Structure formats: structure tokens, C-alpha cells
Amino acid sequence: PQGAPQRLPGDNRHIGLGVASHIQFLQDKGAISTEEMYRTFNCGIGMILVIPEEKTQDLLFQANAIGDRAYVIGTVRERKDGAEKVVLEGV
């Protein structure tokens, strides 16, 4: 993610939120791989918050209590030398 230290890889889980039709259209017409779509576009995810793991459940509860949809879509962890910067799982 922009602003994240380069030594921390993203671990993004494709959690089946669905992809907006215009995003799917771009992928289909442009013959763009799923990995490239996630690298280039946010694929309709919207805003992403990076918070301490121990605050996750409270934030999810508060967001859902006011009618927002909130999901855990990944983790940030220390990256080993030579490892991928972002790892997509389930894509």
C-alpha cells in the first residue's frame, strides 16, 4: 500500500466481495490478469484502513453498528529478503 514501509509485504485475501461490473469490463476487454488488476486498481474495495490487529474486532463491530460494511482483507508482516511485496491468496 502507498505509504507502507517497503519491507512490509501485503497479504491480501480475495474474500469474494464481488467486483463491480465496470472493473470486470476493463479486465475482460483488456485481457488483464487478476494479479495485474489488483496491482493497478483497488477493484472496488474502496477505503483501506491499516490498524493494529488487537483493534480489529472493535472496529468491525463499530463499522457494522453504523451501517458500514467492513471486512478484514489482509495483513501486514515483515518481508523476508527476496520475498514478494504483495501476496494474493485465493485469486
ChimeraX commands (.cxc) that place a marker at each C-alpha (Angstrom):
marker #1 position 0.00,0.00,0.00 radius 0.5
marker #1 position 1.10,3.54,-0.66 radius 0.5
marker #1 position 2.93,4.89,2.37 radius 0.5
marker #1 position 3.65,1.46,3.86 radius 0.5
marker #1 position 7.29,0.66,4.56 radius 0.5
marker #1 position 8.78,-1.33,1.66 radius 0.5
marker #1 position 9.97,-4.09,3.99 radius 0.5
marker #1 position 6.39,-5.00,4.89 radius 0.5
marker #1 position 4.53,-7.10,2.34 radius 0.5
marker #1 position 0.79,-7.07,1.99 radius 0.5
marker #1 position -1.04,-10.34,2.42 radius 0.5
marker #1 position -4.31,-9.67,0.61 radius 0.5
marker #1 position -7.03,-12.26,0.71 radius 0.5
marker #1 position -9.55,-12.38,-2.10 radius 0.5
marker #1 position -12.65,-12.71,0.04 radius 0.5
marker #1 position -15.36,-12.80,-2.59 radius 0.5
marker #1 position -16.73,-9.29,-2.11 radius 0.5
marker #1 position -17.57,-9.21,-5.78 radius 0.5
marker #1 position -16.15,-6.93,-8.43 radius 0.5
marker #1 position -18.05,-4.01,-9.88 radius 0.5
marker #1 position -19.22,-4.55,-13.47 radius 0.5
marker #1 position -17.06,-1.71,-14.85 radius 0.5
marker #1 position -13.96,-3.25,-13.27 radius 0.5
marker #1 position -14.84,-6.67,-14.72 radius 0.5
marker #1 position -15.43,-5.00,-18.11 radius 0.5
marker #1 position -11.93,-3.48,-18.05 radius 0.5
marker #1 position -10.38,-6.80,-17.15 radius 0.5
marker #1 position -12.28,-8.70,-19.83 radius 0.5
marker #1 position -11.78,-6.19,-22.66 radius 0.5
marker #1 position -8.17,-5.51,-21.76 radius 0.5
marker #1 position -7.28,-9.17,-21.21 radius 0.5
marker #1 position -5.73,-8.11,-17.89 radius 0.5
marker #1 position -4.65,-10.77,-15.40 radius 0.5
marker #1 position -6.25,-10.82,-11.97 radius 0.5
marker #1 position -2.89,-10.10,-10.35 radius 0.5
marker #1 position -2.44,-7.01,-12.53 radius 0.5
marker #1 position -5.98,-5.84,-11.74 radius 0.5
marker #1 position -5.27,-5.96,-8.01 radius 0.5
marker #1 position -1.90,-4.27,-8.51 radius 0.5
marker #1 position -3.30,-1.44,-10.63 radius 0.5
marker #1 position -6.88,-0.93,-9.42 radius 0.5
marker #1 position -8.45,-1.24,-5.99 radius 0.5
marker #1 position -11.11,-3.44,-7.65 radius 0.5
marker #1 position -13.94,-1.63,-5.93 radius 0.5
marker #1 position -12.66,-2.20,-2.40 radius 0.5
marker #1 position -12.80,1.50,-1.54 radius 0.5
marker #1 position -11.03,2.77,1.55 radius 0.5
marker #1 position -8.49,0.61,3.34 radius 0.5
marker #1 position -7.54,1.08,6.99 radius 0.5
marker #1 position -4.35,-0.38,8.43 radius 0.5
marker #1 position -4.88,-0.89,12.16 radius 0.5
marker #1 position -3.30,-2.94,14.96 radius 0.5
marker #1 position -4.61,-6.50,14.94 radius 0.5
marker #1 position -5.92,-6.21,18.52 radius 0.5
marker #1 position -8.31,-3.42,17.43 radius 0.5
marker #1 position -9.82,-5.36,14.52 radius 0.5
marker #1 position -12.92,-6.79,16.20 radius 0.5
marker #1 position -13.83,-3.47,17.81 radius 0.5
marker #1 position -13.51,-1.61,14.51 radius 0.5
marker #1 position -15.58,-4.22,12.66 radius 0.5
marker #1 position -18.27,-4.01,15.34 radius 0.5
marker #1 position -18.36,-0.20,15.26 radius 0.5
marker #1 position -18.44,-0.01,11.46 radius 0.5
marker #1 position -21.24,-2.53,11.17 radius 0.5
marker #1 position -23.16,-0.82,14.00 radius 0.5
marker #1 position -23.39,2.36,11.94 radius 0.5
marker #1 position -24.32,0.51,8.76 radius 0.5
marker #1 position -20.94,0.38,7.04 radius 0.5
marker #1 position -19.62,-2.85,5.55 radius 0.5
marker #1 position -16.18,-3.64,6.92 radius 0.5
marker #1 position -14.01,-6.68,6.25 radius 0.5
marker #1 position -10.54,-7.92,7.06 radius 0.5
marker #1 position -8.86,-8.22,3.67 radius 0.5
marker #1 position -5.26,-8.84,4.62 radius 0.5
marker #1 position -2.36,-8.48,6.96 radius 0.5
marker #1 position 0.96,-6.64,7.01 radius 0.5
marker #1 position 4.01,-8.53,8.17 radius 0.5
marker #1 position 7.78,-8.40,7.91 radius 0.5
marker #1 position 9.07,-9.38,4.50 radius 0.5
marker #1 position 11.99,-11.76,4.10 radius 0.5
marker #1 position 14.72,-10.75,1.64 radius 0.5
marker #1 position 13.67,-11.61,-1.91 radius 0.5
marker #1 position 10.05,-12.35,-0.98 radius 0.5
marker #1 position 7.14,-10.90,-2.94 radius 0.5
marker #1 position 5.99,-7.45,-1.80 radius 0.5
marker #1 position 2.32,-8.40,-2.05 radius 0.5
marker #1 position 0.94,-11.92,-1.80 radius 0.5
marker #1 position -2.56,-12.53,-3.17 radius 0.5
marker #1 position -4.29,-15.61,-1.77 radius 0.5
marker #1 position -7.33,-17.30,-3.27 radius 0.5
marker #1 position -7.25,-15.34,-6.52 radius 0.5
marker link #1:1,2 radius 0.2
marker link #1:2,3 radius 0.2
marker link #1:3,4 radius 0.2
marker link #1:4,5 radius 0.2
marker link #1:5,6 radius 0.2
marker link #1:6,7 radius 0.2
marker link #1:7,8 radius 0.2
marker link #1:8,9 radius 0.2
marker link #1:9,10 radius 0.2
marker link #1:10,11 radius 0.2
marker link #1:11,12 radius 0.2
marker link #1:12,13 radius 0.2
marker link #1:13,14 radius 0.2
marker link #1:14,15 radius 0.2
marker link #1:15,16 radius 0.2
marker link #1:16,17 radius 0.2
marker link #1:17,18 radius 0.2
marker link #1:18,19 radius 0.2
marker link #1:19,20 radius 0.2
marker link #1:20,21 radius 0.2
marker link #1:21,22 radius 0.2
marker link #1:22,23 radius 0.2
marker link #1:23,24 radius 0.2
marker link #1:24,25 radius 0.2
marker link #1:25,26 radius 0.2
marker link #1:26,27 radius 0.2
marker link #1:27,28 radius 0.2
marker link #1:28,29 radius 0.2
marker link #1:29,30 radius 0.2
marker link #1:30,31 radius 0.2
marker link #1:31,32 radius 0.2
marker link #1:32,33 radius 0.2
marker link #1:33,34 radius 0.2
marker link #1:34,35 radius 0.2
marker link #1:35,36 radius 0.2
marker link #1:36,37 radius 0.2
marker link #1:37,38 radius 0.2
marker link #1:38,39 radius 0.2
marker link #1:39,40 radius 0.2
marker link #1:40,41 radius 0.2
marker link #1:41,42 radius 0.2
marker link #1:42,43 radius 0.2
marker link #1:43,44 radius 0.2
marker link #1:44,45 radius 0.2
marker link #1:45,46 radius 0.2
marker link #1:46,47 radius 0.2
marker link #1:47,48 radius 0.2
marker link #1:48,49 radius 0.2
marker link #1:49,50 radius 0.2
marker link #1:50,51 radius 0.2
marker link #1:51,52 radius 0.2
marker link #1:52,53 radius 0.2
marker link #1:53,54 radius 0.2
marker link #1:54,55 radius 0.2
marker link #1:55,56 radius 0.2
marker link #1:56,57 radius 0.2
marker link #1:57,58 radius 0.2
marker link #1:58,59 radius 0.2
marker link #1:59,60 radius 0.2
marker link #1:60,61 radius 0.2
marker link #1:61,62 radius 0.2
marker link #1:62,63 radius 0.2
marker link #1:63,64 radius 0.2
marker link #1:64,65 radius 0.2
marker link #1:65,66 radius 0.2
marker link #1:66,67 radius 0.2
marker link #1:67,68 radius 0.2
marker link #1:68,69 radius 0.2
marker link #1:69,70 radius 0.2
marker link #1:70,71 radius 0.2
marker link #1:71,72 radius 0.2
marker link #1:72,73 radius 0.2
marker link #1:73,74 radius 0.2
marker link #1:74,75 radius 0.2
marker link #1:75,76 radius 0.2
marker link #1:76,77 radius 0.2
marker link #1:77,78 radius 0.2
marker link #1:78,79 radius 0.2
marker link #1:79,80 radius 0.2
marker link #1:80,81 radius 0.2
marker link #1:81,82 radius 0.2
marker link #1:82,83 radius 0.2
marker link #1:83,84 radius 0.2
marker link #1:84,85 radius 0.2
marker link #1:85,86 radius 0.2
marker link #1:86,87 radius 0.2
marker link #1:87,88 radius 0.2
marker link #1:88,89 radius 0.2
marker link #1:89,90 radius 0.2
marker link #1:90,91 radius 0.2
view
